[in-house]
Amino acid sequence: MAGGLVDLSNQGAVGIITLNRPEARNALNPEMFQELGSAIQGCRDPDMRAVIITGSGGSFCAGADVKDFVNQLENSGPEGLHQHLKHLADAFHRHVIIPIRQLDKPVIASIDGVAAGGGLSLALACDLRVASDSARFLMAYGNIGATADGGSTYLLPRLIGTARAMELYLSDQPIGAQRALVLGLLNQVFPTAELERSTLEFAARLAQGPTVAYGRVKALFDSSWDASLAGQLDAETEYISNITMTDDFQEGIKAFAEKRSPRFQGR
């Protein structure tokens, strides 16, 4: 899938989703949500065992297209803008954020340039975040008098703590990659020229792992926020007993016993 506002390609077992609206720093609009949702669904292909989400043209994603908001206000008034933003946020959440969290394999945000507003939310929804040393991160919502969306009010406090998350929203000033790394927003930072290669190498290593186990641990982590300790322990019991039926677990314990590296197949 190529040539649209969102491209989906692959390098071996790694699916690569690329936001492709560089003239607008990959700002999000309704058409992009539909295409991004389709690309995420395409990554359910079992042959894709890890996923990268990135942007073209030296930017990750500048968030929502605010010029579109102005047009809606001028053409449809506040009520029209209200309906437009409600539809937009709902599409973002249903077609993009929830499907990323439900994707049963590791998803890596590879961030160059700016990740602002909904673009930052998109990165937060991924399992891991890597960035170039020139990347910048901005909540951006406060600058236009908006509350936040895209799951950022749920995900950001869990990554960096409520006080620091609130600080990022209230200050509405960009932070650099090294500061984001210290805060725990990022997993790794690479020189700009090495970001694409380093991210692909990272994803390729994950794609050689026990994909089923990765996906189930992702689900366990997500469900833990609403679970009691006893409930989470029961879920862990169910998951770890069921994993015995996978080829990868059986290969993993045999490889351990035979003192060799496992050859996982993602099933």
C-alpha positions, -999 to +999 in steps of 0.1 A: +000+000+000+018+031-012+012+065-028-014+077-004-013+098+028-001+067+047+022+041+032+026+005+043+056-015+033+077-042+048+114-051+052+113-088+059+091-095+089+090-058+099+060-037+088+067+000+082+038+025+084+049+059+070+028+091+074+032+107+040+020+143+041+054+160+044+042+194+031+021+197+063+046+180+086+024+149+084-005+168+102-035+145+107-068+148+089-098+125+086-085+109+054-052+100+072-071+084+101-088+061+077-056+052+058-036+048+091-063+026+104-062+004+073-024+002+075-026-009+111-051-036+102-027-047+074+000-052+100-022-080+116-006-102+089+012-129+109+042-126+087+047-091+101+062-097+135+071-061+145+059-027+133+075+007+128+054+039+126+073+069+112+069+100+092+082+113+059+100+146+051+120+150+084+089+151+107+070+125+126+037+142+130+027+178+138-007+168+152-041+178+139-045+201+110-054+233+128-061+252+095-089+227+090-104+237+124-103+274+113-121+265+080-147+246+099-153+275+123-156+300+095-179+278+073-200+260+099-197+281+131-190+267+166-216+240+164-201+227+131-166+228+146-179+209+177-193+181+155-161+180+134-138+177+164-160+151+180-159+130+148-122+136+144-113+125+180-135+095+178-120+084+145-085+089+159-093+068+189-113+040+172-093+036+140-058+043+153-051+044+191-071+013+202-060-008+172-023-001+180-028-012+215-047-043+203-020-052+177-004-084+191+032-075+182+056-048+192+050-014+177+079+011+176+074+049+170+105+062+151+105+099+156+124+125+136+116+162+137+085+172+156+060+150+174+033+174+186-003+172+198-020+142+182+014+132+168+028+129+203-003+109+213+003+086+183+039+080+196+026+074+231+002+047+219+032+027+205+050+001+227+084+017+223+097+051+211+130+059+195+140+092+182+167+112+164+188+135+185+171+165+168+135+154+176+112+177+195+082+169+216+053+192+224+018+186+239+006+217+218-030+215+229-028+243+254-015+266+227-049+265+210-069+263+242-077+227+238-078+197+260-058+166+250-069+135+231-054+105+214-050+087+247-023+111+259-041+118+292-041+081+299-007+071+285+016+100+294+010+100+332+017+063+332+050+068+314+064+098+332+042+105+362+012+128+366+032+159+377+055+158+348+027+151+324+008+181+337+040+202+334+043+192+297+007+202+291+008+235+311+042+247+299+034+239+262+070+243+253+089+218+232+114+195+248+144+179+230+152+142+226+177+140+255+152+155+279+125+132+267+149+103+272+156+113+308+118+117+315+112+082+303+093+093+272+118+076+249+136+043+250+166+052+228+180+082+209+201+080+178+220+105+156+196+117+129+215+101+101+214+067+119+177+068+130+162+048+101+188+021+100+190+018+138+152+016+141+150-011+115+178-031+131+159-028+165+126-039+149+143-068+130+156-081+163+122-080+179+107-097+148+129-127+155+115-131+190+085-150+204+058-129+188+029-146+205+044-141+239+052-104+231+016-098+221+002-115+252+025-096+276+014-064+259-022-073+266-014-082+302+004-048+308-026-030+293-052-049+314-032-044+346-043-008+351-079-020+358-071-052+376-066-061+413-034-079+422-054-111+426-071-106+392-038-099+375-022-130+390-051-151+377-046-136+343-009-144+344-017-180+354-040-183+324-016-167+299+015-186+310-002-219+310-017-213+276+016-202+261+028-238+265+007-247+234+028-224+212+057-237+190+079-208+202+076-218+239+083-254+231+113-243+210+125-219+237+127-245+265+143-271+242+169-245+232+176-236+268+181-273+277+203-278+247+224-246+254+217-231+220+199-200+207+162-205+201+148-203+166+115-186+171+089-186+143+063-163+157+037-190+164 
